[in-house]
Amino acid sequence: MQASRILPDLQCSLVCEDVRREANGKFILIGVINFIVVPQLPVGARLCVFNQWTAGVGQFRENIRVIGPDQTTVLAKSEMKFNLEDAGQHASNLSVFGLRFDTPGTYFVEVVVDDVMKLRYPLPVIVVPPQQ
């Protein structure tokens, strides 16, 4: 008996400045971000969220949300459909966001597949004024 649908595993989710793809198909992630340090707010930022899925079978819907420090405000969201024909395949998805951060604090990136939360991780925004 062959499984008709298996929810995939999230192999990785990384926030970075940019993603490039080589001629051989490999991805290059540029400027992996764990936190954002700025001299003042508000500030605009371009952020990429790179997700890689594996060990699933079927068609899926990925949702990415960037949540504000109040834990309720959705600053940005992205939805993408992808397919895995067998459990040995991988699907690499990229969402690009233009964001505006108005307040310091811990923002969150949420990764959801078919209404199942797979990962939620912090993205602190820290204000460090320039030194005199």
Solvent accessible surface area in square Angstrom, and as a share of the most:
residue,aa,sasa,rsa
1,M,244,1.09
2,Q,159,0.70
3,A,47,0.36
4,S,102,0.66
5,R,121,0.44
6,I,73,0.37
7,L,58,0.29
8,P,0,0.00
9,D,76,0.39
10,L,34,0.17
11,Q,99,0.44
12,C,43,0.26
13,S,14,0.09
14,L,68,0.34
15,V,4,0.02
16,C,0,0.00
17,E,95,0.42
18,D,31,0.16
19,V,19,0.11
20,R,135,0.49
21,R,158,0.58
22,E,71,0.32
23,A,121,0.94
24,N,104,0.53
25,G,26,0.25
26,K,133,0.56
27,F,67,0.28
28,I,74,0.38
29,L,47,0.23
30,I,58,0.29
31,G,34,0.33
32,V,75,0.43
33,I,29,0.15
34,N,112,0.57
35,F,113,0.47
36,I,21,0.11
37,V,78,0.45
38,V,14,0.08
39,P,78,0.49
40,Q,128,0.57
41,L,38,0.19
42,P,70,0.44
43,V,43,0.25
44,G,57,0.55
45,A,29,0.22
46,R,128,0.47
47,L,7,0.03
48,C,1,0.00
49,V,3,0.02
50,F,10,0.04
51,N,1,0.00
52,Q,38,0.17
53,W,0,0.00
54,T,24,0.14
55,A,37,0.29
56,G,0,0.00
57,V,22,0.13
58,G,14,0.14
59,Q,140,0.62
60,F,6,0.03
61,R,72,0.26
62,E,2,0.01
63,N,24,0.12
64,I,1,0.00
65,R,73,0.27
66,V,2,0.01
67,I,9,0.05
68,G,1,0.01
69,P,49,0.31
70,D,84,0.44
71,Q,96,0.43
72,T,108,0.63
73,T,68,0.40
74,V,69,0.39
75,L,54,0.27
76,A,18,0.14
77,K,152,0.64
78,S,28,0.18
79,E,105,0.47
80,M,58,0.26
81,K,161,0.68
82,F,21,0.09
83,N,72,0.37
84,L,1,0.01
85,E,121,0.54
86,D,71,0.37
87,A,50,0.38
88,G,62,0.60
89,Q,70,0.31
90,H,98,0.44
91,A,13,0.10
92,S,42,0.27
93,N,10,0.05
94,L,64,0.32
95,S,6,0.04
96,V,76,0.44
97,F,11,0.05
98,G,74,0.71
99,L,11,0.05
100,R,148,0.54
101,F,0,0.00
102,D,79,0.41
103,T,72,0.42
104,P,79,0.49
105,G,29,0.27
106,T,51,0.30
107,Y,5,0.02
108,F,29,0.12
109,V,1,0.01
110,E,15,0.07
111,V,0,0.00
112,V,10,0.06
113,V,0,0.00
114,D,33,0.17
115,D,115,0.60
116,V,68,0.39
117,M,89,0.40
118,K,64,0.27
119,L,69,0.34
120,R,89,0.33
121,Y,40,0.15
122,P,74,0.46
123,L,3,0.01
124,P,39,0.25
125,V,2,0.01
126,I,73,0.37
127,V,54,0.31
128,V,75,0.43
129,P,91,0.57
130,P,98,0.62
131,Q,172,0.77
132,Q,224,1.00
